Amino acid sequence: MEQKKIDRINELARKARTGALTEEELQERAVLRREYIESYRNSLVAQLENTYIVDEKGNKTKLKKKD
C-alpha cells in the first residue's frame, strides 16, 4: 500500500477523534481501511507460505495450510 494512502488513513483518524467526518470521508475511510487490511493480509500469507520449520535433525518442513 502506498504511503500516501496510509497518511490519508491517519489524517482521517485524527479528524474523527477531534470532530465529525462527513459522509464522503466515512466512505473514503472505509475503502482505505479495507484496502489496508487486504494488503496486510496478503503480505502475511506470502510470509507464511515461505516459512519452514527445522527439526532437531536439520530437516526442513514447509508449514501446512489448515483447511
Secondary structure, DSSP 8 states (H G I E B T S, - for coil): --HHHHHHHHHHHHHHHHS---HHHHHHHHHHHHHHHHHHHHHHHHHHHT-EEE-TT--EEE-----
